[in-house]
Amino acid sequence: MIPFNKPFIVGNELKYIEEAVKSGKISGDGIFTKKCHTFFEENFGFQKVLLTTSCTDALEMAAILCNIQEGDEVIVPSYTFVSSANAFVLRGAKIVFVDSYPDNPNIDPAEIEKHITEKTKVIVPVHYAGIACDMEKIMELAKKHDLFVVEDAAQAIDSYYTFSDGTKKALGSIGDFAAFSFHETKNIICGEGGMLVINNPEYNVRAEIIREKGTNRSAFFRGEVNKYGWVDLGSSFLPSEILSAFLYAQLENLGAIQEKRIRIWKEYYRNLLPLQEKGFIKMPEIPAFATNNAHMFYITCRNYEERSNLIQYLKTKDIHPVFHYLSLNKSEFFLKDNDPIDIPNSDHFTDCLLRLPFYFELEEAEQKNINNMIHEYYSLLEK
Ligand SMILES: *Cc1c(COP(=O)(O)O)cnc(C)c1O
């Protein structure tokens, strides 16, 4: 059986967990959490990072930091995971869903501009499959209209955007805030986990407080205040040292993980390209300003029925590809309080996009089998 995803261990994960346990401290912000923070700040140009227990938590922290009030509008792509929207709904925001490009699931900046109003407060670009949104255009819109930008970079570790002046920046280092995920389906994992990036130092102190249940406990442990107490909104957003220990072992192997994933991605692309040339499927598009972090390999089928049949066909061969998001504007939760709206490109990806099995331990023979079976499906169609 070839599953869609398989969690993996690459190095010292279990050894570091044991070390954390033996050190006598397994609550948050110990040695391994600090090692992870330093790693991210030094390698990706993030001004400040805070590990969280999920990307969802990091998005919720960002919503508090943006000071979302009842009725504020937040622009979110319709083709995304629920957390990109839910984190802001929890603070009373009204979500304004915007479409993707026709040939790329990322949010289309021209569509963003049409939906900006007096009430707009935040734009949430989601870097789908780890491929950058057009951040130069999005940052220009944000500047012009005085908006926050919160990057949903859940899938975007080790991926970059190049501005028109040639400056290259890591995804997550461009918006005011960014949220990453270390859920077991992402490139770098710890089971459940995430990280908030704060790119404007004015928010450093408040971010720490929100993460520590609304207290100034972090400043107290650094000796900056002589007692700590309740000073703001907050929740318990920090992960235990057991998770950070696992994560740090993965970070030590980031290079090897990425090298392997890129090899798998390129092999899918090389092998399946003839099916695009025959007009059966579309391959992922990588704009000139973006790099590829090989988070995911997806194809886009011609229609819903063909995709369903392909899924069924591969399942009979013990291969388990999966479709992805369902347009959030069509969700039960959104339609409860909102009128139906038409967001066609998002619906196209809802119906036609298919993610192929992709994990660190995927073997060459397994991948060859997957590719052969996809070719076989289309050769049967041709007959
Ligand atoms: C995985 C993912 C999330 C949620 O991450 P968690 O760490 O599970 O909270 C949010 N947004 C996107 C785009 C994702 O891919």
The ligand as a Tripos MOL2 file, in Angstrom:
@<TRIPOS>MOLECULE
LIG
   15    15     1     0     0
SMALL
NO_CHARGES

@<TRIPOS>ATOM
      1 C1         -1.5580   22.5570    7.4030 C.3       1 LIG1
      2 C2         -2.1470   23.9070    7.1700 C.ar      1 LIG1
      3 C3         -2.6880   24.6800    8.2030 C.ar      1 LIG1
      4 C4         -2.8970   24.1540    9.5990 C.3       1 LIG1
      5 O1         -1.7450   23.7710   10.2340 O.3       1 LIG1
      6 P1         -1.8530   23.1280   11.7040 P.3       1 LIG1
      7 O2         -0.4290   23.1370   12.1610 O.co2     1 LIG1
      8 O3         -2.4170   21.7730   11.5530 O.co2     1 LIG1
      9 O4         -2.7150   24.0320   12.5250 O.co2     1 LIG1
     10 C5         -3.1300   25.9670    7.9240 C.ar      1 LIG1
     11 N1         -3.0520   26.4760    6.6840 N.ar      1 LIG1
     12 C6         -2.5620   25.7530    5.6510 C.ar      1 LIG1
     13 C7         -2.4770   26.3930    4.2990 C.3       1 LIG1
     14 C8         -2.1000   24.4380    5.8580 C.ar      1 LIG1
     15 O5         -1.6170   23.7370    4.8270 O.3       1 LIG1
@<TRIPOS>BOND
     1     1     2 1
     2     2     3 ar
     3     2    14 ar
     4     3     4 1
     5     3    10 ar
     6     4     5 1
     7     5     6 1
     8     6     7 2
     9     6     8 1
    10     6     9 1
    11    10    11 ar
    12    11    12 ar
    13    12    13 1
    14    12    14 ar
    15    14    15 1
@<TRIPOS>SUBSTRUCTURE
     1 LIG1         1 GROUP 0 **** ****
